[in-house]
Amino acid sequence: MYAVTIEHSGMDDLRYVCETPGELRNVIWGLAHAQGHTIGSDREGELIAEVGTLRSRADIHGTGRLDVHAVTVKVEPVDASAYACEGHAGEDAVLLGGPEFCDGRCKPRRKFGREDLIDLSLALDDADLDESGGCGPCGLEAGQMCADCGRCNCDRHDSCKRPTAAN
């Protein structure tokens, strides 16, 4: 099992867990696709080898890193019990003496799924806008800010003067 951290300078780190090498490969594939890069059949074997090398680095050195275009993936091997949560063990947990709800001792990380790929694509797009002087939450590029104050749509513009149409 691997703890996976997706790092990008313009956004908070995203954390996932991968139980199999295939799940880790799906994260790497997803990162490439989220950044607008497709993995053609000519590059597929090379990428599988890169993911294998990433896993080997993590297993041998404790941490492996792989740059996937503008994003860095950090992989660390973890014991599955480190991410187990007795409070989430189901209805029988209470009957067996465990807590009814999570007591905060667990370190939950979820698996990387299709919804995460969509969220990641949007977060990377927002980060790119922010880095270029725009505003990710508004979706505005640098040249689309308010003509009067230069601020984005996150701010109120009650006092801004609107350009008048020339007659």
Buried (B, 14 or more C-beta within 10 A) or exposed (E): BBBBBBBBEBBEEBBBBBEEBEBBBBBBBBBBBBBEEEBEEEEEEEBBEBBEEBBEBBEEEEEBBBEBEBBBBBBBBBEEEEBEBBBEBEEEBEEEEBBEEEEEEBEEBEBBEEEBBEEBBEBBBBBBBBEEEBBBEBBBEEEBBBEEEEBBBEBEBEEEEEEEEEE
